[in-house]
Amino acid sequence: MDKLQIYEIIVKNLPLGFSIVDDNGTIIEANEAAEKIWGYKKNELIGKSHQEIIHGASDDRACPFLCRAIDRREVV
């Protein structure tokens, strides 16, 4: 099994919502638990604003994790 397959198995089977966002706060990956929590299918989440889906705001500063990543240029 390669790393990508292991990653996919782990993410799919996480019992909690998991998403990955790009530098602009756009959702680029989400698992099934995230679908259940947020009430959207994965294909509806991909390409949407993390701030709008999770925080209910269009403000780029609505997410403390994203703010930290942008301000400090760190992965969080």
Distance bins in CASP14 RR format, pairs under 12 A and 6 or more apart:
PFRMAT RR
TARGET T0000
AUTHOR 0000-0000-0000
RMODE 2
METHOD distances of the structure
MODEL  1
1 7 0 0 0 0 0 1 0 0 0 0 0
1 8 0 0 0 0 1 0 0 0 0 0 0
1 9 0 0 0 0 1 0 0 0 0 0 0
1 10 0 0 0 0 0 1 0 0 0 0 0
2 8 0 0 0 0 0 1 0 0 0 0 0
2 9 0 0 0 0 0 1 0 0 0 0 0
3 9 0 0 0 0 0 1 0 0 0 0 0
3 10 0 0 0 0 0 1 0 0 0 0 0
4 10 0 0 0 0 0 1 0 0 0 0 0
4 11 0 0 0 0 0 1 0 0 0 0 0
5 11 0 0 0 0 0 1 0 0 0 0 0
5 12 0 0 0 0 0 1 0 0 0 0 0
6 12 0 0 0 0 0 1 0 0 0 0 0
6 13 0 0 0 0 0 1 0 0 0 0 0
7 13 0 0 0 0 0 1 0 0 0 0 0
7 14 0 0 0 0 0 1 0 0 0 0 0
7 18 0 0 0 0 0 1 0 0 0 0 0
7 20 0 0 0 0 0 1 0 0 0 0 0
7 29 0 0 0 0 1 0 0 0 0 0 0
7 31 0 0 0 0 0 1 0 0 0 0 0
8 14 0 0 0 0 0 1 0 0 0 0 0
8 18 0 0 0 0 0 1 0 0 0 0 0
8 29 0 0 0 0 0 1 0 0 0 0 0
8 31 0 0 0 0 1 0 0 0 0 0 0
8 32 0 0 0 0 0 1 0 0 0 0 0
9 31 0 0 0 0 0 1 0 0 0 0 0
10 16 0 0 0 0 0 1 0 0 0 0 0
10 18 0 0 0 0 1 0 0 0 0 0 0
10 31 0 0 0 0 1 0 0 0 0 0 0
11 17 0 0 0 0 1 0 0 0 0 0 0
11 18 1 0 1 0 0 0 0 0 0 0 0
11 19 0 0 0 0 1 0 0 0 0 0 0
11 20 0 0 0 0 1 0 0 0 0 0 0
11 29 1 0 0 1 0 0 0 0 0 0 0
11 30 0 0 0 0 1 0 0 0 0 0 0
11 31 1 0 1 0 0 0 0 0 0 0 0
11 32 0 0 0 0 1 0 0 0 0 0 0
11 33 0 0 0 0 1 0 0 0 0 0 0
11 34 0 0 0 0 1 0 0 0 0 0 0
11 42 0 0 0 0 0 1 0 0 0 0 0
12 18 0 0 0 0 1 0 0 0 0 0 0
12 29 0 0 0 0 0 1 0 0 0 0 0
12 30 0 0 0 0 0 1 0 0 0 0 0
12 31 1 0 0 1 0 0 0 0 0 0 0
12 32 1 0 0 1 0 0 0 0 0 0 0
12 33 0 0 0 0 1 0 0 0 0 0 0
12 34 0 0 0 0 0 1 0 0 0 0 0
12 35 0 0 0 0 0 1 0 0 0 0 0
12 42 0 0 0 0 0 1 0 0 0 0 0
13 31 0 0 0 0 1 0 0 0 0 0 0
13 32 0 0 0 0 1 0 0 0 0 0 0
13 33 0 0 0 0 1 0 0 0 0 0 0
14 29 0 0 0 0 0 1 0 0 0 0 0
14 30 0 0 0 0 0 1 0 0 0 0 0
14 31 1 0 1 0 0 0 0 0 0 0 0
14 32 0 0 0 0 1 0 0 0 0 0 0
14 33 1 0 1 0 0 0 0 0 0 0 0
14 34 0 0 0 0 1 0 0 0 0 0 0
14 35 0 0 0 0 0 1 0 0 0 0 0
14 36 0 0 0 0 0 1 0 0 0 0 0
14 37 0 0 0 0 0 1 0 0 0 0 0
15 31 0 0 0 0 1 0 0 0 0 0 0
15 32 0 0 0 0 0 1 0 0 0 0 0
15 33 1 0 0 1 0 0 0 0 0 0 0
15 34 0 0 0 0 0 1 0 0 0 0 0
15 36 0 0 0 0 0 1 0 0 0 0 0
15 37 0 0 0 0 0 1 0 0 0 0 0
16 30 0 0 0 0 0 1 0 0 0 0 0
16 31 0 0 0 0 1 0 0 0 0 0 0
16 32 0 0 0 0 0 1 0 0 0 0 0
16 33 1 0 1 0 0 0 0 0 0 0 0
16 34 0 0 0 0 1 0 0 0 0 0 0
16 36 0 0 0 0 0 1 0 0 0 0 0
16 37 0 0 0 0 1 0 0 0 0 0 0
17 27 0 0 0 0 0 1 0 0 0 0 0
17 29 0 0 0 0 0 1 0 0 0 0 0
17 30 1 0 0 1 0 0 0 0 0 0 0
17 31 1 0 1 0 0 0 0 0 0 0 0
17 32 0 0 0 0 1 0 0 0 0 0 0
17 33 1 1 0 0 0 0 0 0 0 0 0
17 34 1 0 1 0 0 0 0 0 0 0 0
17 35 0 0 0 0 1 0 0 0 0 0 0
17 36 0 0 0 0 1 0 0 0 0 0 0
17 37 1 0 1 0 0 0 0 0 0 0 0
17 38 0 0 0 0 1 0 0 0 0 0 0
17 39 0 0 0 0 0 1 0 0 0 0 0
17 40 0 0 0 0 0 1 0 0 0 0 0
17 42 0 0 0 0 0 1 0 0 0 0 0
17 45 0 0 0 0 0 1 0 0 0 0 0
17 53 0 0 0 0 0 1 0 0 0 0 0
17 54 0 0 0 0 0 1 0 0 0 0 0
18 27 0 0 0 0 0 1 0 0 0 0 0
18 28 0 0 0 0 0 1 0 0 0 0 0
18 29 1 0 0 1 0 0 0 0 0 0 0
18 30 1 0 0 1 0 0 0 0 0 0 0
18 31 1 0 1 0 0 0 0 0 0 0 0
18 32 0 0 0 0 1 0 0 0 0 0 0
18 33 1 0 0 1 0 0 0 0 0 0 0
18 34 1 0 1 0 0 0 0 0 0 0 0
18 35 0 0 0 0 0 1 0 0 0 0 0
18 36 0 0 0 0 0 1 0 0 0 0 0
18 37 0 0 0 0 1 0 0 0 0 0 0
18 38 0 0 0 0 0 1 0 0 0 0 0
18 42 0 0 0 0 0 1 0 0 0 0 0
18 45 0 0 0 0 0 1 0 0 0 0 0
19 25 0 0 0 0 1 0 0 0 0 0 0
19 26 0 0 0 0 0 1 0 0 0 0 0
19 27 1 0 1 0 0 0 0 0 0 0 0
19 28 0 0 0 0 1 0 0 0 0 0 0
19 29 1 0 0 1 0 0 0 0 0 0 0
19 30 1 0 1 0 0 0 0 0 0 0 0
19 31 1 0 0 1 0 0 0 0 0 0 0
19 32 0 0 0 0 0 1 0 0 0 0 0
19 33 0 0 0 0 1 0 0 0 0 0 0
19 34 1 0 1 0 0 0 0 0 0 0 0
19 35 0 0 0 0 0 1 0 0 0 0 0
19 37 0 0 0 0 1 0 0 0 0 0 0
19 38 0 0 0 0 1 0 0 0 0 0 0
19 40 0 0 0 0 0 1 0 0 0 0 0
19 42 0 0 0 0 1 0 0 0 0 0 0
19 45 1 0 0 1 0 0 0 0 0 0 0
19 46 0 0 0 0 1 0 0 0 0 0 0
19 47 0 0 0 0 0 1 0 0 0 0 0
19 48 0 0 0 0 0 1 0 0 0 0 0
19 49 0 0 0 0 0 1 0 0 0 0 0
19 50 1 0 0 1 0 0 0 0 0 0 0
19 53 0 0 0 0 1 0 0 0 0 0 0
19 54 1 0 0 1 0 0 0 0 0 0 0
19 63 0 0 0 0 0 1 0 0 0 0 0
19 65 0 0 0 0 0 1 0 0 0 0 0
19 66 0 0 0 0 0 1 0 0 0 0 0
20 26 0 0 0 0 1 0 0 0 0 0 0
20 27 1 0 0 1 0 0 0 0 0 0 0
20 28 1 0 1 0 0 0 0 0 0 0 0
20 29 1 1 0 0 0 0 0 0 0 0 0
20 30 1 0 0 1 0 0 0 0 0 0 0
20 31 0 0 0 0 1 0 0 0 0 0 0
20 34 0 0 0 0 0 1 0 0 0 0 0
20 42 0 0 0 0 0 1 0 0 0 0 0
20 45 0 0 0 0 0 1 0 0 0 0 0
20 46 0 0 0 0 0 1 0 0 0 0 0
20 47 0 0 0 0 0 1 0 0 0 0 0
20 50 0 0 0 0 1 0 0 0 0 0 0
20 65 0 0 0 0 0 1 0 0 0 0 0
20 66 0 0 0 0 0 1 0 0 0 0 0
20 69 0 0 0 0 0 1 0 0 0 0 0
20 75 0 0 0 0 0 1 0 0 0 0 0
20 76 0 0 0 0 0 1 0 0 0 0 0
21 27 1 0 1 0 0 0 0 0 0 0 0
21 28 1 0 0 1 0 0 0 0 0 0 0
21 29 0 0 0 0 1 0 0 0 0 0 0
21 30 0 0 0 0 1 0 0 0 0 0 0
21 34 0 0 0 0 0 1 0 0 0 0 0
21 45 0 0 0 0 0 1 0 0 0 0 0
21 46 0 0 0 0 0 1 0 0 0 0 0
21 47 0 0 0 0 1 0 0 0 0 0 0
21 48 0 0 0 0 1 0 0 0 0 0 0
21 49 0 0 0 0 1 0 0 0 0 0 0
21 50 1 0 1 0 0 0 0 0 0 0 0
21 51 0 0 0 0 1 0 0 0 0 0 0
21 52 0 0 0 0 0 1 0 0 0 0 0
21 53 0 0 0 0 1 0 0 0 0 0 0
21 54 0 0 0 0 1 0 0 0 0 0 0
21 55 0 0 0 0 0 1 0 0 0 0 0
21 60 0 0 0 0 0 1 0 0 0 0 0
21 63 0 0 0 0 1 0 0 0 0 0 0
21 65 0 0 0 0 1 0 0 0 0 0 0
21 66 1 0 0 1 0 0 0 0 0 0 0
21 69 0 0 0 0 1 0 0 0 0 0 0
21 70 0 0 0 0 0 1 0 0 0 0 0
21 75 0 0 0 0 0 1 0 0 0 0 0
21 76 0 0 0 0 0 1 0 0 0 0 0
22 28 1 0 1 0 0 0 0 0 0 0 0
22 29 0 0 0 0 1 0 0 0 0 0 0
22 46 0 0 0 0 0 1 0 0 0 0 0
22 47 0 0 0 0 1 0 0 0 0 0 0
22 48 0 0 0 0 0 1 0 0 0 0 0
22 49 0 0 0 0 0 1 0 0 0 0 0
22 50 0 0 0 0 1 0 0 0 0 0 0
22 66 0 0 0 0 0 1 0 0 0 0 0
22 69 0 0 0 0 0 1 0 0 0 0 0
22 70 0 0 0 0 0 1 0 0 0 0 0
22 75 0 0 0 0 0 1 0 0 0 0 0
23 50 0 0 0 0 0 1 0 0 0 0 0
23 60 0 0 0 0 0 1 0 0 0 0 0
23 66 0 0 0 0 1 0 0 0 0 0 0
23 69 0 0 0 0 1 0 0 0 0 0 0
23 70 1 0 0 1 0 0 0 0 0 0 0
23 73 0 0 0 0 1 0 0 0 0 0 0
23 75 0 0 0 0 0 1 0 0 0 0 0
24 47 0 0 0 0 1 0 0 0 0 0 0
24 48 0 0 0 0 0 1 0 0 0 0 0
24 49 0 0 0 0 1 0 0 0 0 0 0
24 50 0 0 0 0 1 0 0 0 0 0 0
24 51 0 0 0 0 0 1 0 0 0 0 0
24 60 0 0 0 0 1 0 0 0 0 0 0
24 63 0 0 0 0 0 1 0 0 0 0 0
24 66 0 0 0 0 1 0 0 0 0 0 0
24 69 0 0 0 0 0 1 0 0 0 0 0
24 70 0 0 0 0 1 0 0 0 0 0 0
25 47 0 0 0 0 1 0 0 0 0 0 0
25 48 0 0 0 0 1 0 0 0 0 0 0
25 49 1 0 0 1 0 0 0 0 0 0 0
25 50 1 0 1 0 0 0 0 0 0 0 0
25 51 1 0 0 1 0 0 0 0 0 0 0
25 52 0 0 0 0 1 0 0 0 0 0 0
25 53 0 0 0 0 0 1 0 0 0 0 0
25 54 0 0 0 0 0 1 0 0 0 0 0
25 55 0 0 0 0 0 1 0 0 0 0 0
25 58 0 0 0 0 0 1 0 0 0 0 0
25 59 0 0 0 0 0 1 0 0 0 0 0
25 60 1 0 0 1 0 0 0 0 0 0 0
25 61 0 0 0 0 0 1 0 0 0 0 0
25 62 0 0 0 0 0 1 0 0 0 0 0
25 63 1 0 0 1 0 0 0 0 0 0 0
25 65 0 0 0 0 0 1 0 0 0 0 0
25 66 1 0 1 0 0 0 0 0 0 0 0
25 67 0 0 0 0 0 1 0 0 0 0 0
25 69 0 0 0 0 1 0 0 0 0 0 0
25 70 0 0 0 0 1 0 0 0 0 0 0
25 76 0 0 0 0 0 1 0 0 0 0 0
26 45 0 0 0 0 1 0 0 0 0 0 0
26 46 0 0 0 0 1 0 0 0 0 0 0
26 47 1 0 1 0 0 0 0 0 0 0 0
26 48 1 0 0 1 0 0 0 0 0 0 0
26 49 1 0 0 1 0 0 0 0 0 0 0
26 50 1 0 0 1 0 0 0 0 0 0 0
26 51 0 0 0 0 1 0 0 0 0 0 0
26 52 0 0 0 0 0 1 0 0 0 0 0
26 53 0 0 0 0 0 1 0 0 0 0 0
26 60 0 0 0 0 0 1 0 0 0 0 0
26 66 0 0 0 0 0 1 0 0 0 0 0
27 34 0 0 0 0 1 0 0 0 0 0 0
27 35 0 0 0 0 0 1 0 0 0 0 0
27 38 0 0 0 0 1 0 0 0 0 0 0
27 40 0 0 0 0 1 0 0 0 0 0 0
27 42 0 0 0 0 1 0 0 0 0 0 0
27 43 0 0 0 0 0 1 0 0 0 0 0
27 44 0 0 0 0 1 0 0 0 0 0 0
27 45 1 0 1 0 0 0 0 0 0 0 0
27 46 1 0 1 0 0 0 0 0 0 0 0
27 47 1 0 1 0 0 0 0 0 0 0 0
27 48 1 0 1 0 0 0 0 0 0 0 0
27 49 1 0 0 1 0 0 0 0 0 0 0
27 50 1 0 1 0 0 0 0 0 0 0 0
27 51 0 0 0 0 0 1 0 0 0 0 0
27 52 0 0 0 0 1 0 0 0 0 0 0
27 53 1 0 0 1 0 0 0 0 0 0 0
27 54 0 0 0 0 1 0 0 0 0 0 0
27 63 0 0 0 0 0 1 0 0 0 0 0
27 66 0 0 0 0 0 1 0 0 0 0 0
28 42 0 0 0 0 0 1 0 0 0 0 0
28 45 0 0 0 0 1 0 0 0 0 0 0
28 46 1 0 0 1 0 0 0 0 0 0 0
28 47 1 0 0 1 0 0 0 0 0 0 0
28 48 0 0 0 0 0 1 0 0 0 0 0
28 49 0 0 0 0 0 1 0 0 0 0 0
28 50 0 0 0 0 1 0 0 0 0 0 0
29 35 0 0 0 0 0 1 0 0 0 0 0
29 42 0 0 0 0 1 0 0 0 0 0 0
29 43 0 0 0 0 0 1 0 0 0 0 0
29 45 0 0 0 0 1 0 0 0 0 0 0
29 46 1 0 0 1 0 0 0 0 0 0 0
29 47 0 0 0 0 0 1 0 0 0 0 0
29 50 0 0 0 0 0 1 0 0 0 0 0
30 36 0 0 0 0 0 1 0 0 0 0 0
30 37 0 0 0 0 1 0 0 0 0 0 0
30 38 1 0 0 1 0 0 0 0 0 0 0
30 39 0 0 0 0 0 1 0 0 0 0 0
30 40 0 0 0 0 1 0 0 0 0 0 0
30 41 0 0 0 0 1 0 0 0 0 0 0
30 42 1 0 1 0 0 0 0 0 0 0 0
30 43 0 0 0 0 1 0 0 0 0 0 0
30 44 0 0 0 0 1 0 0 0 0 0 0
30 45 1 0 1 0 0 0 0 0 0 0 0
30 46 1 0 0 1 0 0 0 0 0 0 0
30 47 0 0 0 0 0 1 0 0 0 0 0
30 48 0 0 0 0 1 0 0 0 0 0 0
30 50 0 0 0 0 1 0 0 0 0 0 0
30 53 0 0 0 0 1 0 0 0 0 0 0
30 54 0 0 0 0 0 1 0 0 0 0 0
31 37 0 0 0 0 1 0 0 0 0 0 0
31 38 0 0 0 0 0 1 0 0 0 0 0
31 41 0 0 0 0 0 1 0 0 0 0 0
31 42 1 0 0 1 0 0 0 0 0 0 0
31 45 0 0 0 0 1 0 0 0 0 0 0
31 46 0 0 0 0 0 1 0 0 0 0 0
32 38 0 0 0 0 0 1 0 0 0 0 0
32 39 0 0 0 0 0 1 0 0 0 0 0
32 40 0 0 0 0 0 1 0 0 0 0 0
32 41 0 0 0 0 1 0 0 0 0 0 0
32 42 1 0 0 1 0 0 0 0 0 0 0
32 45 0 0 0 0 0 1 0 0 0 0 0
33 39 0 0 0 0 0 1 0 0 0 0 0
33 42 0 0 0 0 0 1 0 0 0 0 0
33 45 0 0 0 0 0 1 0 0 0 0 0
34 40 0 0 0 0 1 0 0 0 0 0 0
34 41 0 0 0 0 0 1 0 0 0 0 0
34 42 1 0 0 1 0 0 0 0 0 0 0
34 44 0 0 0 0 0 1 0 0 0 0 0
34 45 1 0 0 1 0 0 0 0 0 0 0
34 46 0 0 0 0 0 1 0 0 0 0 0
34 48 0 0 0 0 0 1 0 0 0 0 0
34 50 0 0 0 0 0 1 0 0 0 0 0
34 53 0 0 0 0 1 0 0 0 0 0 0
34 54 0 0 0 0 1 0 0 0 0 0 0
35 41 1 0 1 0 0 0 0 0 0 0 0
35 42 1 0 1 0 0 0 0 0 0 0 0
35 43 0 0 0 0 1 0 0 0 0 0 0
35 44 0 0 0 0 1 0 0 0 0 0 0
35 45 1 0 0 1 0 0 0 0 0 0 0
35 46 0 0 0 0 0 1 0 0 0 0 0
35 53 0 0 0 0 0 1 0 0 0 0 0
36 42 0 0 0 0 0 1 0 0 0 0 0
36 45 0 0 0 0 0 1 0 0 0 0 0
37 45 0 0 0 0 0 1 0 0 0 0 0
37 53 0 0 0 0 0 1 0 0 0 0 0
37 54 0 0 0 0 1 0 0 0 0 0 0
38 44 0 0 0 0 1 0 0 0 0 0 0
38 45 1 0 0 1 0 0 0 0 0 0 0
38 48 0 0 0 0 1 0 0 0 0 0 0
38 50 0 0 0 0 0 1 0 0 0 0 0
38 52 0 0 0 0 0 1 0 0 0 0 0
38 53 1 0 1 0 0 0 0 0 0 0 0
38 54 1 0 0 1 0 0 0 0 0 0 0
38 55 0 0 0 0 0 1 0 0 0 0 0
38 56 0 0 0 0 0 1 0 0 0 0 0
39 45 0 0 0 0 1 0 0 0 0 0 0
39 48 0 0 0 0 0 1 0 0 0 0 0
39 53 0 0 0 0 1 0 0 0 0 0 0
39 54 0 0 0 0 0 1 0 0 0 0 0
40 46 0 0 0 0 1 0 0 0 0 0 0
40 47 0 0 0 0 0 1 0 0 0 0 0
40 48 1 0 0 1 0 0 0 0 0 0 0
40 52 0 0 0 0 0 1 0 0 0 0 0
40 53 1 0 0 1 0 0 0 0 0 0 0
40 54 0 0 0 0 0 1 0 0 0 0 0
41 48 0 0 0 0 0 1 0 0 0 0 0
42 48 0 0 0 0 0 1 0 0 0 0 0
42 53 0 0 0 0 0 1 0 0 0 0 0
44 53 0 0 0 0 1 0 0 0 0 0 0
45 52 0 0 0 0 0 1 0 0 0 0 0
45 53 1 0 0 1 0 0 0 0 0 0 0
45 54 0 0 0 0 1 0 0 0 0 0 0
46 53 0 0 0 0 0 1 0 0 0 0 0
47 53 0 0 0 0 1 0 0 0 0 0 0
48 54 0 0 0 0 1 0 0 0 0 0 0
48 56 0 0 0 0 0 1 0 0 0 0 0
48 58 0 0 0 0 0 1 0 0 0 0 0
49 55 0 0 0 0 1 0 0 0 0 0 0
49 56 0 0 0 0 1 0 0 0 0 0 0
49 57 0 0 0 0 1 0 0 0 0 0 0
49 58 1 0 0 1 0 0 0 0 0 0 0
49 59 0 0 0 0 0 1 0 0 0 0 0
49 60 0 0 0 0 1 0 0 0 0 0 0
49 62 0 0 0 0 1 0 0 0 0 0 0
49 63 0 0 0 0 1 0 0 0 0 0 0
49 66 0 0 0 0 0 1 0 0 0 0 0
50 56 0 0 0 0 1 0 0 0 0 0 0
50 57 0 0 0 0 0 1 0 0 0 0 0
50 58 0 0 0 0 0 1 0 0 0 0 0
50 59 0 0 0 0 0 1 0 0 0 0 0
50 60 0 0 0 0 1 0 0 0 0 0 0
50 62 0 0 0 0 1 0 0 0 0 0 0
50 63 1 0 0 1 0 0 0 0 0 0 0
50 64 0 0 0 0 0 1 0 0 0 0 0
50 65 0 0 0 0 1 0 0 0 0 0 0
50 66 1 0 0 1 0 0 0 0 0 0 0
50 67 0 0 0 0 0 1 0 0 0 0 0
50 69 0 0 0 0 0 1 0 0 0 0 0
51 57 1 0 1 0 0 0 0 0 0 0 0
51 58 1 0 0 1 0 0 0 0 0 0 0
51 59 1 0 0 1 0 0 0 0 0 0 0
51 60 1 0 0 1 0 0 0 0 0 0 0
51 61 0 0 0 0 1 0 0 0 0 0 0
51 62 1 0 1 0 0 0 0 0 0 0 0
51 63 1 0 1 0 0 0 0 0 0 0 0
51 64 0 0 0 0 0 1 0 0 0 0 0
51 65 0 0 0 0 0 1 0 0 0 0 0
51 66 1 0 0 1 0 0 0 0 0 0 0
51 67 0 0 0 0 0 1 0 0 0 0 0
51 70 0 0 0 0 0 1 0 0 0 0 0
52 58 1 0 1 0 0 0 0 0 0 0 0
52 59 0 0 0 0 1 0 0 0 0 0 0
52 60 0 0 0 0 0 1 0 0 0 0 0
52 62 0 0 0 0 1 0 0 0 0 0 0
52 63 0 0 0 0 0 1 0 0 0 0 0
53 62 0 0 0 0 0 1 0 0 0 0 0
53 63 0 0 0 0 0 1 0 0 0 0 0
54 62 0 0 0 0 1 0 0 0 0 0 0
54 63 1 0 0 1 0 0 0 0 0 0 0
54 64 0 0 0 0 0 1 0 0 0 0 0
54 65 0 0 0 0 1 0 0 0 0 0 0
54 66 0 0 0 0 1 0 0 0 0 0 0
55 61 0 0 0 0 1 0 0 0 0 0 0
55 62 1 0 1 0 0 0 0 0 0 0 0
55 63 1 0 1 0 0 0 0 0 0 0 0
55 64 0 0 0 0 1 0 0 0 0 0 0
55 65 0 0 0 0 0 1 0 0 0 0 0
55 66 0 0 0 0 1 0 0 0 0 0 0
55 67 0 0 0 0 0 1 0 0 0 0 0
56 62 1 0 0 1 0 0 0 0 0 0 0
56 63 0 0 0 0 0 1 0 0 0 0 0
57 63 0 0 0 0 1 0 0 0 0 0 0
57 66 0 0 0 0 0 1 0 0 0 0 0
59 66 0 0 0 0 0 1 0 0 0 0 0
59 67 0 0 0 0 0 1 0 0 0 0 0
60 66 1 0 0 1 0 0 0 0 0 0 0
60 67 0 0 0 0 1 0 0 0 0 0 0
60 69 0 0 0 0 0 1 0 0 0 0 0
60 70 0 0 0 0 1 0 0 0 0 0 0
60 71 0 0 0 0 0 1 0 0 0 0 0
61 67 1 0 1 0 0 0 0 0 0 0 0
61 68 0 0 0 0 0 1 0 0 0 0 0
61 70 0 0 0 0 1 0 0 0 0 0 0
61 71 0 0 0 0 1 0 0 0 0 0 0
63 69 0 0 0 0 1 0 0 0 0 0 0
63 70 0 0 0 0 1 0 0 0 0 0 0
63 71 0 0 0 0 0 1 0 0 0 0 0
63 76 0 0 0 0 1 0 0 0 0 0 0
64 70 0 0 0 0 0 1 0 0 0 0 0
64 71 0 0 0 0 0 1 0 0 0 0 0
64 72 0 0 0 0 0 1 0 0 0 0 0
64 76 0 0 0 0 1 0 0 0 0 0 0
65 71 0 0 0 0 0 1 0 0 0 0 0
65 72 0 0 0 0 0 1 0 0 0 0 0
65 74 0 0 0 0 0 1 0 0 0 0 0
65 75 0 0 0 0 0 1 0 0 0 0 0
65 76 1 0 1 0 0 0 0 0 0 0 0
66 72 0 0 0 0 0 1 0 0 0 0 0
66 74 0 0 0 0 0 1 0 0 0 0 0
66 75 0 0 0 0 0 1 0 0 0 0 0
66 76 1 0 0 1 0 0 0 0 0 0 0
67 73 0 0 0 0 0 1 0 0 0 0 0
67 74 0 0 0 0 0 1 0 0 0 0 0
67 76 0 0 0 0 1 0 0 0 0 0 0
68 74 1 0 0 1 0 0 0 0 0 0 0
68 75 0 0 0 0 1 0 0 0 0 0 0
68 76 1 0 1 0 0 0 0 0 0 0 0
69 75 1 0 0 1 0 0 0 0 0 0 0
69 76 1 0 1 0 0 0 0 0 0 0 0
70 76 0 0 0 0 1 0 0 0 0 0 0
END
